[in-house]
Amino acid sequence: MRFRPVLMTALAMIIGMLPMALGLGEGGEQNAPLGRAVIGGLICSTIATLVFVPVVFSLVHDWQARRAAQPSSTGVPDAI
């Protein structure tokens, strides 16, 4: 559902950081490592946002649903 906006935002930032990462211009070699680090962080965070977070959410949601469906071991309903 949120795939396109997340991907477009990350790609815009990555493309914007490319000149810095390539070290173009006068004194660009000083800022190139920072640009590469930012691009690497954006790639990792985008993958985490699109893959890791939904998987963990799904696992927790399924676990809670299974826990709610189990009968109480004491025979007394759980208090809210």
Secondary structure as UniProt FT lines:
FT   HELIX           3..22
FT   TURN            26..27
FT   HELIX           28..47
FT   HELIX           48..52
FT   HELIX           53..69
//
